[in-house]
């Protein structure tokens, strides 16, 4: 097996979800492992950010029509403060802050479809 064949195999591996391939040709054996494959699957992600999730399926709106409400990353918000809305069947449902804190991440753009329980904002509690 030459370097050109190995290069083709590695490019092919990158286009699949395979983590490892072993090729045998007589007494020759070649094993390739995808370098992005996780070595240890027992990991835990911890965060102190609190999500403000959508309680509905609908369209995210930053503000009511004709009114200005624009929450930005870095803004300080109070518990139960309105962060935005989800439009459901032409009716706006309010998304409220779950806690006092700073908005760290806004994970959806205005006028985008959102799913039930999808995090819309992430707030760092104070």
DORO-404350 format. One record per residue: residue number from 1; x, y, z of N, C-alpha, C in turn. Coordinates in pm, whole numbers, plus 32768, in hexadecimal, padded with zeros to 4 digits. Layout:
REM DORO-404350
  pos  n_px  n_py  n_pz  ca_px  ca_py  ca_pz  c_px  c_py  c_pz
  NUM     X     Y     Z      X      Y      Z     X     Y     Z
...
END
This chain:
REM DORO-404350
  pos  n_px  n_py  n_pz  ca_px  ca_py  ca_pz  c_px  c_py  c_pz
    1  8055  7F8C  8000   8000   8000   8000  805A  807C  8000
    2  803C  80DA  7FA7   8091   8150   7F9F  804E  81C8  7FE1
    3  8096  8237  7FE7   8065   82AF   802C  7FE9  82E9  7FE8
    4  7FDD  82DD  7F66   7F68   830F   7F1E  7EEB  82C4  7F48
    5  7EF6  823F  7F52   7E83   81EF   7F7E  7E5C  8210  800E
    6  7EBF  8221  8064   7EA4   8243   80F1  7E61  82CD  80F9
    7  7E8F  832A  80A7   7E54   83B0   80A5  7DC1  83AA  807A
    8  7DA2  8359  8015   7D18   834A   7FE8  7CC0  830E  8057
    9  7CF7  82AD  809E   7CAC   826C   8109  7C90  82D0  817A
   10  7CF4  8321  819F   7CDF   8381   820C  7C79  83ED  81E4
   11  7C7B  8419  8167   7C17   847A   8139  7B8B  843B  813D
   12  7B82  83BD  8115   7B03   8378   811A  7AD2  836D  81AA
   13  7B2D  834D  8207   7B08   833F   8295  7ACF  83C2  82CC
   14  7B07  8432  82A1   7AD8   84B4   82D1  7A49  84D0  82A6
   15  7A1C  8491  823B   7994   84A7   820A  792F  8446  8248
   16  795D  83EE  82A0   7904   838E   82E1  7907  83A3  8377
   17  78B7  8356  83BF   78B8   835E   8451  790C  82ED  848F
   18  795E  82AB  843C   79B5   8242   846F  7A22  827D  84C7
   19  7A43  8237  8531   7AAD   8264   8589  7B30  821A  856E
   20  7B27  819E  853C   7BA1   8150   8525  7B89  80EE  84B1
   21  7BF3  80DB  8460   7BEF   807C   83F0  7C6F  802A  83F6
   22  7C61  7FA7  83E3   7CD5   7F4E   83DB  7CD3  7F09  8354
   23  7D42  7F15  830B   7D4F   7ED6   8287  7DB8  7E6A  828E
   24  7D9D  7DF7  8251   7DFD   7D88   824C  7E15  7D62  81BB
   25  7E92  7D4B  819C   7EBA   7D1D   8117  7F28  7CB5  812D
   26  7EFF  7C36  8131   7F60   7BCD   8150  7F90  7BDA  81DF
   27  8012  7BE7  81F2   8049   7BF5   8279  8052  7C88  82A2
   28  8032  7CE4  8246   8036   7D73   8266  7FB1  7D9F  82A3
   29  7FBB  7DF5  8307   7F45   7E26   834D  7F57  7EBC  8365
   30  7EEE  7F09  834C   7EF1   7F99   8361  7E73  7FC0  83AD
   31  7E83  8003  841F   7E12   8035   846D  7E17  80CD  8470
   32  7DA5  810A  8452   7D9A   819C   8454  7D2C  81C3  84B6
   33  7D49  8225  8509   7CE7   8257   856A  7CCF  82EA  854B
   34  7C50  8310  8544   7C2B   839C   852A  7C5A  83F0  85A0
   35  7CA7  8458  8586   7CE4   84A7   85F3  7C7E  84F7  8642
   36  7C07  8513  860A   7BA2   855D   8653  7B47  8504  86A5
   37  7B5B  8484  86A0   7B09   8427   86ED  7B2A  8438  8781
   38  7AC4  8441  87D6   7ADF   8452   8864  7B23  83D7  889F
   39  7B8A  83EE  88ED   7BD4   8380   892B  7B8F  8350  89AA
   40  7B50  83AD  89F1   7B0D   8389   8A6C  7A7F  83BF  8A65
   41  7A1D  8369  8A65   7993   8392   8A57  7954  83B3  8ADE
   42  799D  83A2  8B4B   7968   83BD   8BD0  7991  8449  8BFD
   43  7951  84AF  8BC4   7970   8537   8BEC  78EF  857D  8C15
   44  78FE  85E6  8C62   788B   862D   8C96  78A1  86C2  8C7E
   45  783C  8704  8C4B   7844   8793   8C35  77F8  87D8  8CA5
   46  7839  8839  8CE3   77FA   8883   8D4F  77F6  8916  8D2A
   47  778A  8956  8D4C   777B   89E3   8D30  7722  8A20  8D9B
   48  773C  8A9D  8DBC   76E6   8AE2   8E1B  767C  8B35  8DD2
   49  767A  8B30  8D4C   7618   8B7C   8CFF  758D  8B3C  8D0A
   50  7528  8B91  8D18   749E   8B63   8D24  7456  8B7F  8CA0
   51  741B  8B19  8C62   73D6   8B30   8BE3  734A  8B6C  8BF7
   52  7323  8BC2  8B9B   7298   8BEF   8B90  7264  8BAC  8B13
   53  7215  8B44  8B24   71EB   8AF0   8AB3  7160  8B15  8A82
   54  7146  8AF0  8A07   70C2   8B09   89CB  705E  8AA2  8A00
   55  6FEF  8AD2  8A37   6F89   8A74   8A63  6F2A  8A4C  89F3
   56  6F44  8A7D  897A   6EEC   8A65   8909  6F3B  8A4B  8889
   57  6EF6  8A16  8825   6F2A   8A0F   879D  6EF0  8A88  8754
   58  6F45  8AD6  8712   6F14   8B4C   86CE  6F85  8B9B  8690
   59  6F6F  8C1D  8683   6FD3   8C77   8648  7002  8CD8  86B3
   60  7085  8CE1  86C5   70BD   8D3B   872A  70B3  8DCB  86FA
   61  7086  8E22  8753   707E   8EB2   8738  70C6  8EFB  87A8
   62  711D  8F5A  8783   7165   8FA7   87E9  7109  9009  8830
   63  70A3  903B  87EA   7048   909C   8827  6FBE  9091  87E8
   64  6F5D  90D1  882A   6ED7   90D9   87F1  6EDB  9139  877B
   65  6E82  9126  871D   6E7E   917D   86A7  6E67  920E  86D2
   66  6EBD  9266  86A2   6EB1   92F4   86C0  6EEE  931F  8744
   67  6F25  92C2  878F   6F64   92E3   8810  6FF7  92BB  880C
   68  7046  92FE  885B   70D6   92E4   885E  70F8  9294  88DD
   69  7123  921B  88CB   7157   91C9   8939  71C8  9179  88FC
   70  723F  919C  891C   72B1   9157   88E2  7311  9135  8952
   71  7315  90B8  8976   7374   9089   89D9  73F3  9063  898F
   72  7465  908E  89C1   74E5   9071   8981  753E  9023  89E1
   73  759F  8FDD  89A9   7600   8F97   89FC  7649  8FFE  8A50
   74  7657  8FE1  8AD2   7698   903D   8B2E  7635  908F  8B7F
   75  75B4  908F  8B58   754E   90DA   8BA3  7531  9094  8C28
   76  7518  90E5  8C8E   74ED   90AF   8D0E  7456  90A4  8D0D
   77  7420  9032  8D37   738F   901D   8D3B  7366  8FEF  8DC6
   78  72E9  900A  8DE8   72B0   8FE0   8E67  7256  8F66  8E53
   79  7243  8F1B  8EBC   71EB   8EA6   8EB6  7161  8ED2  8E86
   80  7127  8E86  8E2A   70A3   8E9D   8DEE  709E  8F15  8D8F
   81  7112  8F50  8D70   7116   8FBA   8D0B  70FF  8F7D  8C81
   82  70B5  8FC2  8C2B   709A   8F92   8BA4  7119  8F97  8B50
   83  713D  8F24  8B16   71B4   8F1B   8AC1  718E  8F1D  8A2C
   84  7118  8EF0  8A0E   70EA   8EE8   8984  7065  8E9F  8981
   85  703F  8E75  8909   6FBD   8E35   88F6  6FC8  8DC1  8895
   86  6F6B  8D64  88A1   6F5B   8CFB   883D  6ECE  8D0C  8805
   87  6EC8  8D1E  8781   6E48   8D2F   873E  6E0E  8CA5  8721
   88  6D96  8C8F  8757   6D50   8C10   8745  6CC4  8C31  8713
   89  6CA6  8C0A  8697   6C23   8C23   865C  6BFD  8CB8  8667
   90  6C5A  8D0E  8640   6C47   8DA1   863E  6C3D  8DDF  86CA
   91  6C53  8D91  8731   6C50   8DC3   87BB  6CDD  8DC0  87F3
   92  6D06  8E2B  8838   6D8C   8E32   8872  6D8C  8DFC  8900
   93  6DE2  8D9B  8919   6DF3   8D60   899E  6E77  8D96  89D6
   94  6E74  8DC7  8A4F   6EE7   8E08   8A8C  6F50  8DA5  8ABB
   95  6FCF  8DC5  8AA0   7041   8D79   8AD6  707B  8DCF  8B45
   96  707F  8D99  8BBE   70AF   8DE5   8C32  7133  8DAE  8C65
   97  717E  8E05  8CA4   71FD   8DDD   8CDF  71E4  8D83  8D58
   98  722C  8D12  8D62   7219   8CB8   8DD3  725F  8CE8  8E53
   99  72B8  8D4E  8E45   7304   8D7C   8EB9  733D  8E07  8E9E
  100  7370  8E46  8F07   73BC   8EC2   8EF7  7445  8E9C  8EC1
  101  747A  8EED  8E66   7500   8ED1   8E34  751D  8F18  8DB1
  102  758D  8EF0  8D76   75BD   8F2C   8CFA  75A4  8ECC  8C86
  103  756C  8F02  8C19   7555   8EB1   8BA1  75DE  8E97  8B62
  104  7605  8E19  8B5C   7687   8DF4   8B24  767C  8DC8  8A92
  105  7610  8D7F  8A71   7600   8D4A   89E9  756E  8D5A  89BF
  106  755A  8D8F  8946   74D7   8D8D   8906  74E6  8D2A  8893
  107  749F  8CBC  889C   74B8   8C4C   883F  7457  8C45  87CA
  108  7406  8CAC  87B6   73A8   8CAB   8747  739A  8D39  8711
  109  7386  8D44  868E   7373   8DC5   864E  72DE  8DE3  8642
  110  72BE  8E63  8639   7234   8E8E   8627  71F7  8E4E  85AA
  111  717A  8E28  85B3   712B   8DED   8546  7153  8D5E  8523
  112  719D  8D1B  8578   71C2   8C8F   8560  7161  8C32  85A8
  113  714A  8BBF  856B   70F5   8B59   85A8  713D  8B1C  861F
  114  70F3  8B07  868B   712C   8AC9   8703  70D9  8A50  8729
  115  7119  89F3  876D   70DB   8977   8799  70B9  897E  882E
  116  7064  8925  8858   7044   8918   88E5  70C3  88F7  8935
  117  70DB  893D  89A0   714E   892A   89FB  71D4  8956  89BF
  118  71D3  8996  894C   7251   89C7   8911  7284  8A3E  8963
  119  7302  8A3A  8990   7338   8AAD   89D9  7344  8B26  897D
  120  730C  8B95  89A8   730F   8C12   895A  7377  8C72  8990
  121  7385  8C75  8A15   73E4   8CCB   8A58  742D  8C78  8AC2
  122  74A9  8C9D  8ADE   74F2   8C63   8B4D  751C  8CD5  8BA8
  123  74F9  8CCB  8C27   750E   8D36   8C87  756D  8D08  8CF5
  124  75CE  8D5D  8D13   762A   8D43   8D83  75EC  8D81  8DFF
  125  75C2  8D2D  8E5F   757F   8D62   8ED7  75DB  8DB9  8F2A
  126  75A0  8E1B  8F6B   75EB   8E74   8FC7  75BA  8E61  9053
END
